[in-house]
Amino acid sequence: MGKSFRVALAFRSEAMFAAKFFFLGAHQFAHSRSDWEIVYEQGTTLLSWPDALRTRPDGILGIMNKGDTITKKETGRSHVVILNNEIHPFHKVVPDGIAAVKMGADHLLGRHLVNFAFVEQPGWFFSNQRKQAFRETLAAAGHTRPLPVADLDDFH
């Protein structure tokens, strides 16, 4: 087997709940790579940015927001890929939330389910887009029942 690359998953704690789905996908992808070793610190793979930087991994997959002040100098030789679309001097992966919602709706419809609901982040532009895409996908399949909508904040 060839060289194994140490990869850290980094986040801001206050953004963790909203970002957990990014990390679930990133975590699954990382585990599918036989040449990646995910960094574990204190029993977890989800590290704060300072902890991820301190471990000096080969790569970091992470969430950053506009207020974050991590620089390329701080990352050293670690390659950084940002999993959200904020502006930073690092590589970015911009998720296609609409495609993901349509795939999810198609999966649920394929299981012949008839009762659906949507959990949203009220007032968030992308959440509204995903909700609309979910409704449209259900309608295109002939689903005519009203779609109950829950507020994500009710689940904290």
NUMIZA-868102 format. One record per residue (C-alpha): chain; residue in three letters; x negated, y negated, z negated. Coordinates in nm, 4 decimals, always signed. Example, Ala and Ser with C-alpha at 12.3 -4.5 7.8 and 13.67 -1.06 7.14 Angstrom:
# NUMIZA-868102
<rec chain="A" res="ALA" c1="-1.2300" c2="+0.4500" c3="-0.7800"/>
<rec chain="A" res="SER" c1="-1.3670" c2="+0.1060" c3="-0.7140"/>
***
This chain:
# NUMIZA-868102
<rec chain="A" res="MET" c1="+0.0000" c2="+0.0000" c3="+0.0000"/>
<rec chain="A" res="GLY" c1="-0.1222" c2="-0.3536" c3="+0.0780"/>
<rec chain="A" res="LYS" c1="-0.1601" c2="-0.6550" c3="-0.1462"/>
<rec chain="A" res="SER" c1="+0.1277" c2="-0.7350" c3="-0.3773"/>
<rec chain="A" res="PHE" c1="+0.2354" c2="-1.0999" c3="-0.4021"/>
<rec chain="A" res="ARG" c1="+0.3417" c2="-1.2394" c3="-0.7392"/>
<rec chain="A" res="VAL" c1="+0.6612" c2="-1.4431" c3="-0.6987"/>
<rec chain="A" res="ALA" c1="+0.8280" c2="-1.6580" c3="-0.9678"/>
<rec chain="A" res="LEU" c1="+1.1911" c2="-1.7756" c3="-0.9722"/>
<rec chain="A" res="ALA" c1="+1.2117" c2="-2.1308" c3="-1.1163"/>
<rec chain="A" res="PHE" c1="+1.5070" c2="-2.3460" c3="-1.2196"/>
<rec chain="A" res="ARG" c1="+1.6167" c2="-2.6374" c3="-1.4324"/>
<rec chain="A" res="SER" c1="+1.8134" c2="-2.5092" c3="-1.7308"/>
<rec chain="A" res="GLU" c1="+2.0934" c2="-2.7662" c3="-1.6958"/>
<rec chain="A" res="ALA" c1="+2.1458" c2="-2.6610" c3="-1.3326"/>
<rec chain="A" res="MET" c1="+2.1365" c2="-2.2877" c3="-1.4006"/>
<rec chain="A" res="PHE" c1="+2.5101" c2="-2.2151" c3="-1.4135"/>
<rec chain="A" res="ALA" c1="+2.5798" c2="-2.3848" c3="-1.0805"/>
<rec chain="A" res="ALA" c1="+2.2673" c2="-2.2308" c3="-0.9250"/>
<rec chain="A" res="LYS" c1="+2.3106" c2="-1.8739" c3="-1.0455"/>
<rec chain="A" res="PHE" c1="+2.4369" c2="-1.7507" c3="-0.7092"/>
<rec chain="A" res="PHE" c1="+2.1240" c2="-1.8831" c3="-0.5369"/>
<rec chain="A" res="PHE" c1="+1.9196" c2="-1.6808" c3="-0.7814"/>
<rec chain="A" res="LEU" c1="+2.1247" c2="-1.3662" c3="-0.7490"/>
<rec chain="A" res="GLY" c1="+2.0574" c2="-1.3693" c3="-0.3758"/>
<rec chain="A" res="ALA" c1="+1.6916" c2="-1.4636" c3="-0.4207"/>
<rec chain="A" res="HIS" c1="+1.6470" c2="-1.1959" c3="-0.6863"/>
<rec chain="A" res="GLN" c1="+1.8040" c2="-0.9266" c3="-0.4647"/>
<rec chain="A" res="PHE" c1="+1.5889" c2="-1.0330" c3="-0.1716"/>
<rec chain="A" res="ALA" c1="+1.2722" c2="-1.0357" c3="-0.3838"/>
<rec chain="A" res="HIS" c1="+1.3463" c2="-0.6865" c3="-0.5155"/>
<rec chain="A" res="SER" c1="+1.3963" c2="-0.5609" c3="-0.1596"/>
<rec chain="A" res="ARG" c1="+1.0372" c2="-0.6580" c3="-0.0764"/>
<rec chain="A" res="SER" c1="+0.7968" c2="-0.3791" c3="-0.1650"/>
<rec chain="A" res="ASP" c1="+0.5081" c2="-0.6265" c3="-0.1365"/>
<rec chain="A" res="TRP" c1="+0.6500" c2="-0.8685" c3="-0.3973"/>
<rec chain="A" res="GLU" c1="+0.6053" c2="-0.8474" c3="-0.7728"/>
<rec chain="A" res="ILE" c1="+0.8540" c2="-1.0717" c3="-0.9559"/>
<rec chain="A" res="VAL" c1="+0.6985" c2="-1.2573" c3="-1.2492"/>
<rec chain="A" res="TYR" c1="+0.8510" c2="-1.1651" c3="-1.5866"/>
<rec chain="A" res="GLU" c1="+0.7999" c2="-1.3972" c3="-1.8822"/>
<rec chain="A" res="GLN" c1="+0.9512" c2="-1.3334" c3="-2.2258"/>
<rec chain="A" res="GLY" c1="+1.1848" c2="-1.0652" c3="-2.0892"/>
<rec chain="A" res="THR" c1="+1.3335" c2="-1.2666" c3="-1.8020"/>
<rec chain="A" res="THR" c1="+1.2664" c2="-1.3311" c3="-1.4356"/>
<rec chain="A" res="LEU" c1="+1.4338" c2="-1.6747" c3="-1.4362"/>
<rec chain="A" res="LEU" c1="+1.1719" c2="-1.9235" c3="-1.5488"/>
<rec chain="A" res="SER" c1="+1.1709" c2="-2.2951" c3="-1.6129"/>
<rec chain="A" res="TRP" c1="+0.9536" c2="-2.4906" c3="-1.3704"/>
<rec chain="A" res="PRO" c1="+0.6783" c2="-2.5437" c3="-1.6324"/>
<rec chain="A" res="ASP" c1="+0.6746" c2="-2.1710" c3="-1.7140"/>
<rec chain="A" res="ALA" c1="+0.6723" c2="-2.0733" c3="-1.3463"/>
<rec chain="A" res="LEU" c1="+0.3839" c2="-2.3109" c3="-1.2747"/>
<rec chain="A" res="ARG" c1="+0.1912" c2="-2.1867" c3="-1.5787"/>
<rec chain="A" res="THR" c1="+0.1992" c2="-1.8247" c3="-1.4509"/>
<rec chain="A" res="ARG" c1="+0.0168" c2="-1.9351" c3="-1.1309"/>
<rec chain="A" res="PRO" c1="+0.2093" c2="-1.7058" c3="-0.8961"/>
<rec chain="A" res="ASP" c1="+0.1428" c2="-1.6693" c3="-0.5253"/>
<rec chain="A" res="GLY" c1="+0.4877" c2="-1.8115" c3="-0.4560"/>
<rec chain="A" res="ILE" c1="+0.7794" c2="-1.9820" c3="-0.6284"/>
<rec chain="A" res="LEU" c1="+1.1438" c2="-1.9712" c3="-0.5194"/>
<rec chain="A" res="GLY" c1="+1.3292" c2="-2.2470" c3="-0.6992"/>
<rec chain="A" res="ILE" c1="+1.5970" c2="-2.5091" c3="-0.7388"/>
<rec chain="A" res="MET" c1="+1.4914" c2="-2.8748" c3="-0.7592"/>
<rec chain="A" res="ASN" c1="+1.6977" c2="-3.1872" c3="-0.7886"/>
<rec chain="A" res="LYS" c1="+1.6256" c2="-3.5458" c3="-0.6913"/>
<rec chain="A" res="GLY" c1="+1.5098" c2="-3.6332" c3="-1.0426"/>
<rec chain="A" res="ASP" c1="+1.2525" c2="-3.3528" c3="-1.0604"/>
<rec chain="A" res="THR" c1="+0.8939" c2="-3.4718" c3="-1.0429"/>
<rec chain="A" res="ILE" c1="+0.6959" c2="-3.1607" c3="-0.9539"/>
<rec chain="A" res="THR" c1="+0.4226" c2="-3.2401" c3="-0.7032"/>
<rec chain="A" res="LYS" c1="+0.2261" c2="-3.0286" c3="-0.4584"/>
<rec chain="A" res="LYS" c1="-0.0804" c2="-3.0860" c3="-0.6767"/>
<rec chain="A" res="GLU" c1="+0.0984" c2="-2.9275" c3="-0.9751"/>
<rec chain="A" res="THR" c1="+0.1873" c2="-2.6179" c3="-0.7738"/>
<rec chain="A" res="GLY" c1="-0.1778" c2="-2.5502" c3="-0.6947"/>
<rec chain="A" res="ARG" c1="-0.2123" c2="-2.2611" c3="-0.4524"/>
<rec chain="A" res="SER" c1="+0.1446" c2="-2.1386" c3="-0.5114"/>
<rec chain="A" res="HIS" c1="+0.3655" c2="-2.1549" c3="-0.2036"/>
<rec chain="A" res="VAL" c1="+0.6979" c2="-2.3141" c3="-0.2969"/>
<rec chain="A" res="VAL" c1="+1.0331" c2="-2.2611" c3="-0.1253"/>
<rec chain="A" res="ILE" c1="+1.3272" c2="-2.4679" c3="-0.2475"/>
<rec chain="A" res="LEU" c1="+1.6670" c2="-2.2946" c3="-0.2410"/>
<rec chain="A" res="ASN" c1="+1.8769" c2="-2.6087" c3="-0.2222"/>
<rec chain="A" res="ASN" c1="+1.8809" c2="-2.9009" c3="+0.0132"/>
<rec chain="A" res="GLU" c1="+1.7440" c2="-3.1831" c3="-0.1993"/>
<rec chain="A" res="ILE" c1="+1.4564" c2="-3.3915" c3="-0.0608"/>
<rec chain="A" res="HIS" c1="+1.1153" c2="-3.2648" c3="-0.1721"/>
<rec chain="A" res="PRO" c1="+0.7742" c2="-3.2081" c3="-0.0117"/>
<rec chain="A" res="PHE" c1="+0.8212" c2="-2.8298" c3="-0.0070"/>
<rec chain="A" res="HIS" c1="+0.9669" c2="-2.5715" c3="+0.2300"/>
<rec chain="A" res="LYS" c1="+1.3437" c2="-2.5520" c3="+0.2025"/>
<rec chain="A" res="VAL" c1="+1.6154" c2="-2.2950" c3="+0.2564"/>
<rec chain="A" res="VAL" c1="+1.9509" c2="-2.4598" c3="+0.3120"/>
<rec chain="A" res="PRO" c1="+2.2252" c2="-2.2085" c3="+0.2383"/>
<rec chain="A" res="ASP" c1="+2.5209" c2="-2.1850" c3="+0.4744"/>
<rec chain="A" res="GLY" c1="+2.8009" c2="-2.1915" c3="+0.2188"/>
<rec chain="A" res="ILE" c1="+3.0750" c2="-2.1853" c3="+0.4811"/>
<rec chain="A" res="ALA" c1="+2.9383" c2="-1.8709" c3="+0.6466"/>
<rec chain="A" res="ALA" c1="+2.8981" c2="-1.7079" c3="+0.3041"/>
<rec chain="A" res="VAL" c1="+3.2588" c2="-1.7878" c3="+0.2085"/>
<rec chain="A" res="LYS" c1="+3.3894" c2="-1.6534" c3="+0.5396"/>
<rec chain="A" res="MET" c1="+3.1904" c2="-1.3328" c3="+0.4939"/>
<rec chain="A" res="GLY" c1="+3.3249" c2="-1.3010" c3="+0.1396"/>
<rec chain="A" res="ALA" c1="+3.6830" c2="-1.3564" c3="+0.2544"/>
<rec chain="A" res="ASP" c1="+3.6386" c2="-1.1042" c3="+0.5369"/>
<rec chain="A" res="HIS" c1="+3.5041" c2="-0.8513" c3="+0.2865"/>
<rec chain="A" res="LEU" c1="+3.8028" c2="-0.8992" c3="+0.0544"/>
<rec chain="A" res="LEU" c1="+4.0463" c2="-0.8788" c3="+0.3457"/>
<rec chain="A" res="GLY" c1="+3.8714" c2="-0.5633" c3="+0.4676"/>
<rec chain="A" res="ARG" c1="+3.9482" c2="-0.4052" c3="+0.1301"/>
<rec chain="A" res="HIS" c1="+4.3190" c2="-0.4747" c3="+0.2015"/>
<rec chain="A" res="LEU" c1="+4.3566" c2="-0.7096" c3="-0.0939"/>
<rec chain="A" res="VAL" c1="+4.6537" c2="-0.9462" c3="-0.0903"/>
<rec chain="A" res="ASN" c1="+4.6119" c2="-1.1728" c3="-0.3960"/>
<rec chain="A" res="PHE" c1="+4.3334" c2="-1.4304" c3="-0.3818"/>
<rec chain="A" res="ALA" c1="+4.2093" c2="-1.7273" c3="-0.5832"/>
<rec chain="A" res="PHE" c1="+3.9240" c2="-1.9721" c3="-0.5408"/>
<rec chain="A" res="VAL" c1="+3.6931" c2="-2.1168" c3="-0.8085"/>
<rec chain="A" res="GLU" c1="+3.5758" c2="-2.4654" c3="-0.7166"/>
<rec chain="A" res="GLN" c1="+3.3604" c2="-2.7481" c3="-0.8405"/>
<rec chain="A" res="PRO" c1="+3.6139" c2="-3.0350" c3="-0.8124"/>
<rec chain="A" res="GLY" c1="+3.4914" c2="-3.3409" c3="-0.6310"/>
<rec chain="A" res="TRP" c1="+3.1880" c2="-3.1671" c3="-0.4791"/>
<rec chain="A" res="PHE" c1="+3.1831" c2="-3.2107" c3="-0.1028"/>
<rec chain="A" res="PHE" c1="+3.0385" c2="-2.8640" c3="-0.0359"/>
<rec chain="A" res="SER" c1="+3.2826" c2="-2.6971" c3="-0.2738"/>
<rec chain="A" res="ASN" c1="+3.5708" c2="-2.8590" c3="-0.0828"/>
<rec chain="A" res="GLN" c1="+3.4224" c2="-2.7349" c3="+0.2454"/>
<rec chain="A" res="ARG" c1="+3.3929" c2="-2.3795" c3="+0.1105"/>
<rec chain="A" res="LYS" c1="+3.7492" c2="-2.3864" c3="-0.0248"/>
<rec chain="A" res="GLN" c1="+3.8810" c2="-2.4998" c3="+0.3138"/>
<rec chain="A" res="ALA" c1="+3.6817" c2="-2.2303" c3="+0.4959"/>
<rec chain="A" res="PHE" c1="+3.8217" c2="-1.9681" c3="+0.2560"/>
<rec chain="A" res="ARG" c1="+4.1788" c2="-2.0876" c3="+0.3196"/>
<rec chain="A" res="GLU" c1="+4.1238" c2="-2.0919" c3="+0.6972"/>
<rec chain="A" res="THR" c1="+3.9761" c2="-1.7414" c3="+0.7005"/>
<rec chain="A" res="LEU" c1="+4.2701" c2="-1.6059" c3="+0.5004"/>
<rec chain="A" res="ALA" c1="+4.5208" c2="-1.7892" c3="+0.7227"/>
<rec chain="A" res="ALA" c1="+4.3567" c2="-1.6548" c3="+1.0403"/>
<rec chain="A" res="ALA" c1="+4.4112" c2="-1.3043" c3="+0.9013"/>
<rec chain="A" res="GLY" c1="+4.7804" c2="-1.3783" c3="+0.8432"/>
<rec chain="A" res="HIS" c1="+4.7636" c2="-1.4475" c3="+0.4705"/>
<rec chain="A" res="THR" c1="+5.0454" c2="-1.6883" c3="+0.3880"/>
<rec chain="A" res="ARG" c1="+5.0566" c2="-1.6944" c3="+0.0071"/>
<rec chain="A" res="PRO" c1="+4.9458" c2="-2.0092" c3="-0.1795"/>
<rec chain="A" res="LEU" c1="+4.5840" c2="-2.0034" c3="-0.2925"/>
<rec chain="A" res="PRO" c1="+4.5430" c2="-2.0651" c3="-0.6680"/>
<rec chain="A" res="VAL" c1="+4.2367" c2="-2.2778" c3="-0.7421"/>
<rec chain="A" res="ALA" c1="+4.0450" c2="-2.2772" c3="-1.0720"/>
<rec chain="A" res="ASP" c1="+3.7924" c2="-2.5332" c3="-1.1928"/>
<rec chain="A" res="LEU" c1="+3.4397" c2="-2.3897" c3="-1.2390"/>
<rec chain="A" res="ASP" c1="+3.3983" c2="-2.6006" c3="-1.5556"/>
<rec chain="A" res="ASP" c1="+3.6731" c2="-2.3937" c3="-1.7207"/>
<rec chain="A" res="PHE" c1="+3.4349" c2="-2.0946" c3="-1.7155"/>
<rec chain="A" res="HIS" c1="+3.1430" c2="-2.2544" c3="-1.9079"/>
***
